[in-house]
């Protein structure tokens, strides 16, 4: 006796009408210290096609100022090839944070970064 054909049959493990769950993006979390201040960093590779995403957050509740952001949160996207050229995502995050701090120190008083859009 041969096995019955499954052609056209639904997967018995999945209920009708239920969507197949999407794969969750792999996220790497770590801490870095810059200017004697700790920051939490969450890194998601391939957040978009060819782009990685870094989130810099304050470790305090409520969030306090961190070296890269007055609000305690900063989102940064970077090309995956640039991230891969660093020795690790943690080292890349440190390089990004230091570059942001250097840019802010060189900016004249009252400088408003044109890349930062106003919310209101």
BELUR-V133723 format. One line per field, one symbol per residue. ss: DSSP state (H for helix, E for strand, C for the rest). A space follows every 50 residues. Layout:
ss->???
This chain:
ss->CCCCCCCCCCCCCCCCCCCCCCCCCCEEEEEEEECCEEEEEEEEEEEECC EEEEEEEECCCCCCCECCECCCEEEEEEEHHHHHHCCCHHHHHHHHHHHH HHHHHHCCCCCCCCCCCCCC
